[in-house]
Amino acid sequence: MRTKIPCSGEKKNGIRTMGSQQRRAASEAATTTSLRFWTRSTT
């Protein structure tokens, strides 16, 4: 898993980075939530 830590150059394309990071976080959260829910309902 690669994690890009924003440095001084974050302001330049911070919006784009934020968007992709937020999107990834959202999809990850959705996957985790659905997976947990599915596991709970199955078990």
N, C-alpha and C positions, 0 to 999 in steps of 0.2 A: 504493500500500500504506500503510495507516494503522497506526502503532504507538503505542499508548497507554503513556506512561511513568508508572508509579505514583509518586505523591508522598506527602504526609503523609496524604492521605485513603485510602491503600491499605489500611490496617488495617481500615477500616470494612467494605468488601466485598472484602477480599483473597481470601477463599476462592472467591467466585464468579468473580472476575477470574482467579485462578489456574486454576480448572477450565476456563474457556473457553480461556484461553491454552494450557494443556497439551493440551486436546483439539485445538485448531487446529494446534499444533506436531506432535502425533502424526499427524494426518491429512496434514499437509504432508510429514512425513518418509516416511510410507507411500507417498504419491504419488510423491515424488522417488525413493524406493528402487525401486518397481515400474517407474517410467519408465526409470530407469537400467538395471535388469535387462533390461527389454524391449528397450531400445536395444542393449545388449551382445549379447543372444542374437540379435537381428536382424542386426546388423552382422557 
